[in-house]
Amino acid sequence: MTPIGKNGSFILWGTVTRDAKLRQTNSGKSVASFGMKYDRHHNEDGQKVNEYMEVSIWDDSAVYVGDPDIGIAKGDSVLVCGQLQEDTYRKEGEDPNIKKWKITADIVLDMTSIFQVAQMVVDGGGEVAQEAPTTAKPKFTEEKSKTPFEEMMDSEEGELPF
């Protein structure tokens, strides 16, 4: 998918190339980072081109993304929203500086888990081929609770309050 940018933010959908790693800065802030790839439009030869991006996310969101049990893992499909930044560095003894693009994410959605939960709903709560993270697995009950609006409509008054 091609990156979409608006007002300095990018939305990028791709595949995680390595597990997210959580670390702490010297000031105690949490940061998680992982690599991802996405398909860019076709090149001159008509073939799809894979592009690679480094992603980092900070603070409370980083703790979730970098969790080894329920966080982002290699092979997951993710949707990332954040700011695109250019990072310049130099390998020792080499010139010129190397430029690399990265995203500082505001939001990282694990689409693999979302798809798995959706499949569970379609299948009536049955298990899926891959285990969804425990935090994303909803508990389904046969009895559907009514919304406050449905309860009001079922009441004897039957009239809308507006």
Residue pairs with C-beta under 8 A, 6 or more apart in sequence:
1 12
1 13
1 14
1 38
1 39
2 38
2 40
2 41
3 10
3 11
3 12
3 38
3 84
4 10
4 11
4 12
5 11
5 84
8 83
9 81
9 82
9 83
9 106
10 80
10 81
10 82
10 83
10 84
10 103
11 79
11 80
11 81
12 36
12 38
12 53
12 79
12 80
12 81
12 103
13 38
13 77
13 78
13 79
13 80
13 111
14 36
14 37
14 38
14 39
14 53
14 77
14 78
14 80
15 36
15 37
15 38
15 75
15 76
15 77
15 78
16 34
16 35
16 36
16 72
16 73
16 74
16 75
16 76
16 77
16 78
17 34
17 35
17 36
17 37
17 52
17 74
18 34
18 35
18 74
19 34
19 68
19 71
19 72
19 73
19 74
20 32
20 33
20 34
20 65
20 66
20 71
20 72
20 73
21 32
21 33
21 34
21 66
22 30
22 31
22 32
22 62
22 63
22 65
22 66
22 67
22 71
23 30
23 31
23 32
23 33
23 66
24 30
24 31
25 31
29 58
29 59
30 58
30 59
30 60
30 62
30 63
30 66
31 56
31 57
31 58
31 62
32 56
32 57
32 61
32 62
32 63
32 65
32 66
32 71
32 72
33 54
33 55
33 56
33 57
34 55
34 65
34 72
35 52
35 53
35 54
35 55
36 52
36 53
36 55
36 78
36 80
37 50
37 51
37 52
37 53
38 50
38 51
38 53
39 48
39 49
39 50
39 51
40 48
40 49
40 50
40 51
41 48
41 49
42 48
42 49
43 49
53 101
53 102
53 103
54 87
54 100
54 101
54 102
54 103
55 80
55 82
55 102
55 103
55 105
55 108
56 102
56 103
56 104
56 105
57 65
57 82
57 104
57 105
57 106
57 108
58 104
61 105
61 106
61 107
61 108
64 70
64 71
65 71
65 72
65 108
66 72
69 133
69 134
70 133
70 134
70 135
70 136
72 78
72 108
72 110
75 112
76 110
76 111
76 112
76 113
77 110
77 111
77 112
77 115
78 108
78 109
78 110
78 111
78 112
79 107
79 108
79 109
79 111
80 103
80 105
80 107
80 108
80 109
81 105
81 106
81 107
81 108
82 103
82 104
82 105
82 106
82 107
83 103
83 104
83 106
84 101
84 102
84 103
85 101
85 102
85 103
85 104
86 99
86 100
86 101
86 102
87 99
87 100
87 101
87 102
88 97
88 98
88 99
88 100
89 97
89 98
89 100
90 96
90 97
90 98
91 98
110 133
110 136
112 130
113 132
113 133
113 136
114 136
116 128
116 130
116 132
116 136
117 132
117 136
117 137
117 138
119 128
120 126
120 127
120 128
120 132
120 137
120 138
120 140
121 140
125 140
146 154
152 160
152 161
